[in-house]
Amino acid sequence: MFFIKKFILKQIFDIKTYGIRELFRKFYLLLKYIVMIPLYINAILLCALIRLISPWLIIRILKLPAGNFGDFITITSVFYCKKKLNIDQPKKKYLDLVYIPFHNKTYNKQLEKMFKRKLNFLSGYLLHPISKVNTLIPGGEIHSLNDLYLRSKRVRNFDNLLETCKPLEFIDKEEIYGRKMLKKFGLKDEDKFVCFDVRDGAYQLQKIPKRFRDWSIMDYRHTDINKFVLAAEELTQRGYYVFRMGVAAEKPFISNNPKIIDYANSNFRSDFMDIYLGAKCSFCITTGTGFQDLPTLFKKPTGQIYTPVGEFFTYSERFIHITKHHILKKEKRELPLSEIFSLGAAYALYSEFYEQKGIELVENTQEEIKDLALEVADYFESKRKLNPEDEKLKSTFRSLYASKYKNIDYQKITNDHEHTILHGQIKSSISLKFLKQNKSWLQ
């Protein structure tokens, strides 16, 4: 009774606070749940049927996280590749069905369209109730793929899967349309371009307003787009166009250079071009959003400006990293990598942690971002061999990084098992220029 009263009081409070629009929103949700009642009743019968035919045909169901761009790309891609390559699949005859929950919004329709060409999609109104009922009846594990693939985003052999499997492909008319759109931005067929994927708070607030979620916990991940102007200018000198990506943005990317395109604020921005640009770019510079998983899927070199350091993408040489400077405010000194791990900051996912530990995260300078971008460009253009001194510096980073994450109690820090499979062999590296200018960082 207490919980019912509390629930009713909350609804009244929300309507008084947010007005008539909130009343209509709640009424719409109520109607949606009422409509679902007969669907759940039918789901009981369908779930029973699925169990009955399981000796001859195993039906498995997977819920796809279409509301999260990065997870939708990676989890769905790993699922498809494992099916295609017959990895971890049942020995019995089986049928896999996937769906997007009816209450979730797909934030990129083009991505959904491309995956629907590869997998057996059915309506969320049908499969979601069956999936829910299945979890309530003992013995339904073989029919659920949610646990099996929930952490596919972090599989270490993702790169190996992509060697022989293409989860996303453009059909001919999409290729023609994509090239046509590039011409509208001023590019010719032979022109090369780079994607800048710079995180700020605009997209999260567009998805979920702050009254429903406190996004300030992620503020430490944001970066000022103005710090990327120098890198963009330098890349245009090498012949690249630069696209500033994004569905929404707090600030414009201001430049008089016609080769620097503020795509996030362009009239030509679309779900299709989000995917096309990420797939066709020469490389990507990212501060860590879901978009970075798209160039990764298409095996593009990537410069990551990323915090926390324990979540670097380390499974491929195509990733080159830098991170924000971790300043211990009390002692006014920068923390080396070993202390970032020992203090737990290597896997700190929320701003509150850094505040409690007295750690200030200082954004990288324009010069550091430019140096990273040019190093990734060098990798893309020539894959030149390193001299012995540079190779030793990168080897020192890889050895130190590997030794630190192996000694961390991941479950204690993160309260889950996800990070225990995050790293295998360390193949990626820190930007050489960053290491040379911050040698104490490798202590």
Number of C-alpha atoms within 10 A of each C-alpha: 6 6 8 9 9 10 12 10 11 12 14 11 12 15 16 12 10 11 11 12 10 15 15 12 11 15 11 12 12 12 10 13 12 11 12 15 12 11 17 19 13 14 22 18 12 18 21 14 11 19 17 12 11 16 10 10 14 19 18 20 23 24 20 23 21 22 17 18 19 19 21 23 26 24 19 24 24 23 20 20 18 15 15 16 12 11 11 9 12 11 7 11 12 15 12 16 19 21 23 23 20 15 13 13 14 19 16 19 14 17 19 16 11 16 20 14 12 14 17 12 19 15 13 19 18 18 26 24 23 23 24 15 19 24 13 9 12 7 10 16 14 15 23 20 18 15 10 13 17 18 18 20 21 21 19 18 14 20 16 11 20 17 9 11 16 14 23 19 14 13 9 9 8 13 13 11 14 18 14 14 16 17 13 10 16 12 17 12 9 6 13 17 21 25 28 27 24 23 24 23 17 15 15 15 16 12 12 12 13 12 10 8 11 11 16 13 13 15 14 20 24 17 19 14 19 13 18 22 17 17 21 27 18 15 21 18 10 11 12 21 25 25 24 23 26 23 17 17 20 14 13 14 20 12 14 7 12 11 21 22 23 19 24 22 18 14 7 12 16 16 13 16 18 20 20 22 19 26 21 16 20 23 27 27 27 22 22 20 18 16 26 25 21 22 23 24 19 19 17 21 22 29 28 26 26 20 25 21 20 22 16 24 24 22 21 21 14 22 24 26 26 24 21 19 20 23 18 16 14 10 8 10 12 20 19 17 21 17 16 21 21 13 14 19 22 22 21 20 17 17 18 15 15 20 12 8 14 15 23 19 20 14 19 16 14 15 14 21 25 20 19 26 29 18 17 25 22 12 19 16 10 8 11 9 9 10 8 8 9 15 12 12 17 19 15 15 20 18 12 15 21 15 12 17 20 12 10 17 14 18 12 9 15 14 10 10 14 16 20 15 13 19 22 14 12 18 17 19 25 20 24 19 15 18 18 12 10 13 12 12 19 15 12
